[in-house]
Amino acid sequence: TENTILMDKQKVEKEQNSQLRNQVAYLLQLEQDQKKKIREQDSLVHTLQ
């Protein structure tokens, strides 16, 4: 029925939203790690100067 199709569509959209949220969280974590590395390298450069 049409109802079942809508429910399936909703389920798929929920799963996709969940995946996107996970990807965004992963990218944000990656960005934080990169910023931390850069800060550490900057600190090392200043120490060596």
The first five atom37 places (N, CA, C, CB, O) and aatype in JSON, in Angstrom:
{
  "aatype": [16, 6, 2, 16, 9, 10, 12, 3, 11, 5, 11, 19, 6, 11, 6, 5, 2, 15, 5, 10, 1, 2, 5, 19, 0, 18, 10, 10, 5, 10, 6, 5, 3, 5, 11, 11, 11, 9, 1, 6, 5, 3, 15, 10, 19, 8, 16, 10, 5],
  "atom_mask": [
    [1, 1, 1, 1, 1],
    [1, 1, 1, 1, 1],
    [1, 1, 1, 1, 1],
    [1, 1, 1, 1, 1],
    [1, 1, 1, 1, 1],
    [1, 1, 1, 1, 1],
    [1, 1, 1, 1, 1],
    [1, 1, 1, 1, 1],
    [1, 1, 1, 1, 1],
    [1, 1, 1, 1, 1],
    [1, 1, 1, 1, 1],
    [1, 1, 1, 1, 1],
    [1, 1, 1, 1, 1],
    [1, 1, 1, 1, 1],
    [1, 1, 1, 1, 1],
    [1, 1, 1, 1, 1],
    [1, 1, 1, 1, 1],
    [1, 1, 1, 1, 1],
    [1, 1, 1, 1, 1],
    [1, 1, 1, 1, 1],
    [1, 1, 1, 1, 1],
    [1, 1, 1, 1, 1],
    [1, 1, 1, 1, 1],
    [1, 1, 1, 1, 1],
    [1, 1, 1, 1, 1],
    [1, 1, 1, 1, 1],
    [1, 1, 1, 1, 1],
    [1, 1, 1, 1, 1],
    [1, 1, 1, 1, 1],
    [1, 1, 1, 1, 1],
    [1, 1, 1, 1, 1],
    [1, 1, 1, 1, 1],
    [1, 1, 1, 1, 1],
    [1, 1, 1, 1, 1],
    [1, 1, 1, 1, 1],
    [1, 1, 1, 1, 1],
    [1, 1, 1, 1, 1],
    [1, 1, 1, 1, 1],
    [1, 1, 1, 1, 1],
    [1, 1, 1, 1, 1],
    [1, 1, 1, 1, 1],
    [1, 1, 1, 1, 1],
    [1, 1, 1, 1, 1],
    [1, 1, 1, 1, 1],
    [1, 1, 1, 1, 1],
    [1, 1, 1, 1, 1],
    [1, 1, 1, 1, 1],
    [1, 1, 1, 1, 1],
    [1, 1, 1, 1, 1]
  ],
  "atom_positions": [
    [[0.83, -1.21, 0.0], [0.0, 0.0, 0.0], [0.87, 1.26, 0.0], [-0.94, 0.01, 1.22], [2.08, 1.2, 0.18]],
    [[0.23, 2.37, -0.2], [0.93, 3.65, -0.24], [1.53, 3.97, 1.13], [-0.02, 4.77, -0.68], [2.6, 4.56, 1.23]],
    [[0.8, 3.56, 2.17], [1.26, 3.79, 3.54], [2.6, 3.11, 3.81], [0.22, 3.28, 4.53], [3.5, 3.69, 4.42]],
    [[2.71, 1.87, 3.34], [3.94, 1.1, 3.53], [5.11, 1.76, 2.81], [3.75, -0.34, 3.03], [6.22, 1.82, 3.33]],
    [[4.83, 2.25, 1.61], [5.88, 2.92, 0.82], [6.37, 4.16, 1.56], [5.35, 3.3, -0.58], [7.57, 4.42, 1.64]],
    [[5.43, 4.92, 2.11], [5.79, 6.12, 2.86], [6.61, 5.78, 4.1], [4.54, 6.9, 3.26], [7.58, 6.46, 4.43]],
    [[6.2, 4.71, 4.79], [6.92, 4.28, 5.98], [8.34, 3.84, 5.64], [6.18, 3.15, 6.68], [9.29, 4.16, 6.36]],
    [[8.48, 3.1, 4.54], [9.8, 2.67, 4.09], [10.67, 3.87, 3.73], [9.68, 1.73, 2.89], [11.85, 3.93, 4.07]],
    [[10.06, 4.82, 3.04], [10.78, 6.03, 2.62], [11.27, 6.79, 3.86], [9.87, 6.93, 1.74], [12.4, 7.28, 3.9]],
    [[10.4, 6.88, 4.85], [10.74, 7.57, 6.09], [11.89, 6.86, 6.8], [9.51, 7.65, 7.01], [12.79, 7.51, 7.35]],
    [[11.85, 5.54, 6.78], [12.89, 4.73, 7.42], [14.24, 4.98, 6.75], [12.53, 3.23, 7.36], [15.26, 5.15, 7.42]],
    [[14.22, 4.99, 5.42], [15.45, 5.23, 4.65], [15.99, 6.62, 4.96], [15.17, 5.08, 3.13], [17.2, 6.79, 5.16]],
    [[15.11, 7.62, 5.0], [15.54, 8.98, 5.3], [16.14, 9.09, 6.69], [14.37, 9.95, 5.15], [17.13, 9.79, 6.9]],
    [[15.54, 8.4, 7.65], [16.07, 8.39, 9.01], [17.47, 7.81, 9.06], [15.14, 7.6, 9.94], [18.36, 8.33, 9.73]],
    [[17.66, 6.7, 8.33], [18.97, 6.06, 8.28], [20.0, 6.97, 7.63], [18.88, 4.73, 7.51], [21.14, 7.06, 8.09]],
    [[19.59, 7.64, 6.56], [20.5, 8.56, 5.87], [20.87, 9.73, 6.77], [19.86, 9.07, 4.56], [22.03, 10.15, 6.81]],
    [[19.89, 10.26, 7.49], [20.15, 11.35, 8.43], [21.15, 10.93, 9.49], [18.85, 11.82, 9.09], [22.06, 11.67, 9.85]],
    [[20.96, 9.72, 9.97], [21.85, 9.18, 10.99], [23.27, 9.05, 10.46], [21.33, 7.81, 11.47], [24.23, 9.39, 11.14]],
    [[23.39, 8.55, 9.24], [24.71, 8.41, 8.61], [25.37, 9.77, 8.42], [24.59, 7.69, 7.27], [26.56, 9.93, 8.67]],
    [[24.58, 10.74, 7.98], [25.12, 12.09, 7.77], [25.59, 12.71, 9.09], [24.07, 12.99, 7.12], [26.64, 13.35, 9.15]],
    [[24.8, 12.51, 10.13], [25.19, 13.02, 11.45], [26.51, 12.4, 11.9], [24.1, 12.74, 12.5], [27.39, 13.1, 12.42]],
    [[26.65, 11.1, 11.68], [27.89, 10.41, 12.04], [29.07, 10.94, 11.24], [27.75, 8.91, 11.83], [30.17, 11.13, 11.78]],
    [[28.85, 11.19, 9.95], [29.92, 11.71, 9.1], [30.34, 13.11, 9.55], [29.48, 11.74, 7.63], [31.53, 13.42, 9.61]],
    [[29.36, 13.94, 9.87], [29.66, 15.29, 10.34], [30.44, 15.24, 11.65], [28.35, 16.1, 10.53], [31.42, 15.98, 11.82]],
    [[30.02, 14.38, 12.56], [30.72, 14.23, 13.84], [32.16, 13.79, 13.61], [29.99, 13.21, 14.75], [33.08, 14.29, 14.25]],
    [[32.34, 12.85, 12.68], [33.67, 12.36, 12.36], [34.55, 13.48, 11.79], [33.58, 11.18, 11.36], [35.71, 13.63, 12.17]],
    [[33.97, 14.26, 10.87], [34.73, 15.36, 10.26], [35.09, 16.43, 11.28], [33.92, 15.98, 9.12], [36.18, 16.99, 11.24]],
    [[34.17, 16.72, 12.19], [34.46, 17.7, 13.24], [35.6, 17.22, 14.13], [33.2, 17.98, 14.09], [36.48, 18.0, 14.5]],
    [[35.59, 15.94, 14.46], [36.65, 15.35, 15.27], [37.99, 15.43, 14.53], [36.32, 13.89, 15.64], [39.02, 15.75, 15.12]],
    [[37.96, 15.13, 13.25], [39.15, 15.2, 12.4], [39.71, 16.62, 12.41], [38.82, 14.75, 10.96], [40.92, 16.83, 12.53]],
    [[38.81, 17.6, 12.28], [39.22, 19.0, 12.27], [39.89, 19.38, 13.59], [38.01, 19.92, 12.0], [40.92, 20.05, 13.61]],
    [[39.29, 18.94, 14.69], [39.87, 19.22, 16.01], [41.26, 18.61, 16.14], [38.95, 18.69, 17.12], [42.18, 19.25, 16.66]],
    [[41.41, 17.38, 15.67], [42.71, 16.7, 15.72], [43.75, 17.46, 14.9], [42.58, 15.26, 15.22], [44.89, 17.63, 15.33]],
    [[43.35, 17.92, 13.72], [44.26, 18.67, 12.85], [44.69, 19.98, 13.53], [43.6, 18.97, 11.49], [45.86, 20.33, 13.51]],
    [[43.72, 20.68, 14.12], [44.03, 21.95, 14.8], [45.0, 21.72, 15.94], [42.75, 22.61, 15.31], [45.91, 22.52, 16.17]],
    [[44.8, 20.62, 16.66], [45.68, 20.27, 17.78], [47.1, 20.02, 17.28], [45.13, 19.03, 18.53], [48.07, 20.5, 17.87]],
    [[47.21, 19.26, 16.2], [48.53, 18.98, 15.61], [49.23, 20.26, 15.21], [48.4, 18.04, 14.4], [50.42, 20.44, 15.46]],
    [[48.48, 21.16, 14.57], [49.04, 22.43, 14.11], [49.53, 23.25, 15.3], [48.0, 23.23, 13.29], [50.61, 23.84, 15.26]],
    [[48.72, 23.29, 16.37], [49.13, 24.02, 17.58], [50.42, 23.44, 18.15], [48.02, 23.98, 18.64], [51.32, 24.17, 18.56]],
    [[50.5, 22.1, 18.18], [51.69, 21.44, 18.71], [52.91, 21.75, 17.85], [51.48, 19.92, 18.79], [54.0, 21.99, 18.37]],
    [[52.73, 21.75, 16.52], [53.84, 22.06, 15.62], [54.27, 23.52, 15.78], [53.44, 21.78, 14.15], [55.47, 23.81, 15.8]],
    [[53.31, 24.43, 15.89], [53.62, 25.84, 16.11], [54.43, 26.01, 17.38], [52.33, 26.68, 16.19], [55.42, 26.75, 17.42]],
    [[54.0, 25.32, 18.41], [54.67, 25.38, 19.7], [56.11, 24.9, 19.57], [53.92, 24.54, 20.74], [57.03, 25.51, 20.12]],
    [[56.3, 23.82, 18.84], [57.64, 23.26, 18.63], [58.51, 24.24, 17.85], [57.54, 21.91, 17.88], [59.68, 24.43, 18.18]],
    [[57.94, 24.85, 16.82], [58.67, 25.83, 16.01], [59.13, 26.99, 16.89], [57.79, 26.34, 14.84], [60.28, 27.42, 16.78]],
    [[58.25, 27.49, 17.74], [58.61, 28.6, 18.64], [59.71, 28.18, 19.6], [57.39, 29.08, 19.42], [60.6, 28.97, 19.91]],
    [[59.64, 26.95, 20.08], [60.64, 26.44, 21.01], [62.01, 26.36, 20.34], [60.23, 25.06, 21.54], [63.03, 26.64, 20.96]],
    [[62.01, 25.99, 19.07], [63.27, 25.81, 18.35], [63.88, 27.14, 17.9], [63.05, 24.92, 17.14], [65.08, 27.2, 17.6]],
    [[63.08, 28.19, 17.84], [63.6, 29.47, 17.35], [64.48, 30.16, 18.38], [62.46, 30.4, 16.97], [65.0, 31.25, 18.13]]
  ]
}
